[in-house]
Amino acid sequence: MASLQLTVLGSGTSMGVPTLGCHCAVCDSPDPHDKRTRPSVMLQYGGRVVLIDTTPDFRFQAMRERIDRLDAVLYTHAHADHILGLDDIRPYNLKQGGVVPVYAVESTQETLRRQFAYVFNGVPTESSVPAVEMHTIGAPFDLFGLRITPVPAQHGPQPVLGFRFGNAAYLTDFSAVPESSKALLQGLDDFILDALRYTPHPMHSNVEQSLELVRELAPKRAWFTHICHDLGHVEANAKLPKGVQLAYDGLKFEVQI
């Protein structure tokens, strides 16, 4: 196993683009790159399919990308735009005849157990419910032969995780990256990272801050994600330096592992 395929399932912010009720130039843009569902990526390797986050748009994303199986889910944190698609794993439980492993830190697990109490309370039901097996993320771990390295960051006051896998890393929803995590992000070919908008935000990295981090870490390629409707795909890309582009829904590339 020398590579995996990464697919950007969603590149939008928590409200998505178009944003409901908005008719700005980006929300009304005919460019399909400006249609952004909530943020998630998919890793495919060795016949396995692994998601990072299950967004409220997961069902639509799975249909668009023809996702026929699901082997595991990694969670970055427990905000609604990253977890609310958990219920839509049920068809994979039924098709595959088993549970789906879920990997998260304890605080994220607590929110999942509260938000999806019907999944975890053990109360018998005649309806189908997601079947999951919870695993706690601490140190780097192996997942179906792939080394996954958690990358801690801050999302305003809340701790969150990014993930490194081979020569790529995914770090959405962050406002600050500690030096210890920057050490985990050296030598990347591809870095997918939060760049919400041009203006500052207390919970997210903006374009200027993300460009500064890219310059510091020097990946070969950087892809901005969790993008709001302030950034039009064509116009923003024209302003970005070589090797840095906006991600978009459906973007695919190979990652050396």
N, C-alpha and C positions, 0 to 999 in steps of 0.2 A: 504494500500500500504506500504509494509515493505521493499521492495528491488527493485532495477532496474538492468537490464543487461547492462553492458558496453561492447562495441565492439570496438577494435582498427581497424579503417578502413585503416589507413595508418601510418607507423612508420618511414618513410624515410625523408630525407632532401629535400630541394627545387628542387634538380636535380633528386631525386629518386635514387634507387639502383636496378638494375645496372644503372650506370651513362653512358650516351651516349658516345660512343667512347672509353670507358675504358674497359680494359681486365685484371684488377688486380684480385687477388685471390678471393675477395669478390664479385666483379661484375660477375665473371665467376663461382661462386660457384653453385653447384647443389642443395644446401640446400634451400628449399622454405622459410625458415625463413630469408634468405638473400635477398629475393625479396621484396623491400620496396617501396610502393607508398607514395605519399605526405601526410603530417600529418593531421589526423582527427580522431575523435571518434564519436560513436553513442550511445545515451542513449535510452533505451526502458523501458517504465513503464506505467502501467495503460492503455495499448492499444495505447500509443502514441510513436512516433519516433522523437527524437530531435537530430540534428547534431551539432557538434562544428566544424565549418568551412566547406566550400565546395571547395575541391581541384580540380586541373585540372584532377585528376584521379577519380572524384566522380562517373561518369557513370560506370566505370569499378568496382569500389568498391561496388556500389549499386547492380550491377548484381551479383557479387561474393557473397554478403551477402543476396541476394534476398530481398532487401528493397522494400516493397510493398506500403508503405505510408510514408508521410513526414509531420510532424506537426509544426516544427519550426526549425530555424537555429540560432545558436549563433556564433558570430564572435569574434575571439581573436584580430585580427588586419587585415590590408588591403593589406598585401603583396600578390603577384601573386599566390604563392603556397597555399594560404589559401582561395582565393575568386573566382578563375577563373572557377570553376565548377558551379557557380550560374545559368548559362543558362540551366543546366541539370535538374533543378527542374520543368521544363515545363510539363513533363508527369504527375507529381503529381498534378499540377494545374488542368490538364484536367481530370484526374481520379477522383479527390476529389471534383472538381467543386468549387474551392475557392482559396483564396490567402494563401500564406505561411507566417506566421509572421517571421520577421527577427529582431534580437536583436544585436545592436552594439553601440559603442560610436560614438559621432558626427563626429570625424575625420575619422573613418572607413566608416561611412555613406557617407561622402563627396567623398571619393574615389570610393565607389560603384556607386554613382550617376554619377560620371565622367566616370568611366571605362565601365559602363553599361548604357550609356545615353539613349539607345533605350528602356530600361525598364522603365525609369522614366520621359522621356520628354513629355509624353502624346500625341505624334504624332500618329494618327490612322495608323494601318498597317493591312494587310491581313494575315501576318504571326503571329504565336503564339510567345508571349514573356513571360518571367517569370512574374507571378503575386505575388507581395510581399507587405507586410504591415510593414513599418519600425517602430521599437520601440527603444528608446534611453536607454542605460544601464547607470544607476547611482548607486543607492543603491541596496541591495539584493532585489530580486523579486520572486514571485511565478509563476511557469510555469506549468499549468495543475496539480496543487497540489504538485509540487516539488519546494522546496526552492533552488534558485540559488544564490550563493554569488560570485560576481565578485572579482577577486584577482589581483590588479594592480601590474605590474612589468615593468622592462626596458629591451628593446631589442636593445642594443646599446643606441643611443640617443632617440629612439622612445618608447613612452609608449605603453604597450600591456596589455591584460587581460588574466588571467587564470580564471578558474571557480571551485568553490567547490559545491558539491551536495552530501548531506548526509555525509558518512564517506569516501568519495573519493574526489580527486581534480585532475585537468588537467592543466598543466602549460607548454606549449610549447613555443619555441622561446623567451628565456629570457637570459639576461646576468647578471642581478642583481635583487634581491628581497628585497624591503624595510622592515624594522622591523614591520611596521604596517600590511603588508601582511603576514609576517611569523606568526603573531598572529592569522590569519584566517586559517592557515594550521596546527594547532595543533590537535592531537587526530585522525589522519587519519588511516584508515585501508589500503587504497591504494592511492598511489601518483604517477601519471604519469608525468614525467618531462623531459625537454630538456637535452640531453647529446650528443652533436653533434659528438665529436671525443675525442681523447686523448690530442691533442695539443690545446693550447689556441686559442680562436677566439674572435674578438672584439664584436660580436653580439650575441654570444651563450655561454651558459654554457658548459664546457667540462666535461669529466668523473670525474676528480678529484674534480672540483668545485661542481658538482651535488652530489657526494658522501659526501662532506662536508655538504651540505644542508640537505641531508638525515640524516646524523648523528645528526645534530642540531634539526631537526623536529621530528625524530624518528617515522615515520609511520611504521605500521606492515609490509607492503610490498611497494617496490618502483619499478617502471617500467620506464626504460629510453626510450625516443622516439626522433624523429627528428634526426635519426642516419644516418651518412654518410658511405661511403664505406671503411672508415678506420677501422671499427669494424665488424669483422666476428661474427656471432651469437654464435657459439659454443665456439670459442676461447675467446671472450670477457666475456661471462657468466662464464667461468671457473675461471676468475680472479676477479670477483665481489664478495663481501661479501654475507653472508647468508641474504636472504630477499630482495636482489636487483638483478634484471634481466633486460635484454633487452626486451622491448615490441616487438611484431611482428604483421604483418598484419593478422587479423582474431582472435587475442587474445580476449577471452571473460571471464568475471568474474562478479559475483553478488556484488552489492554495497548496504549496509544497509542504508536506508534513513528514 
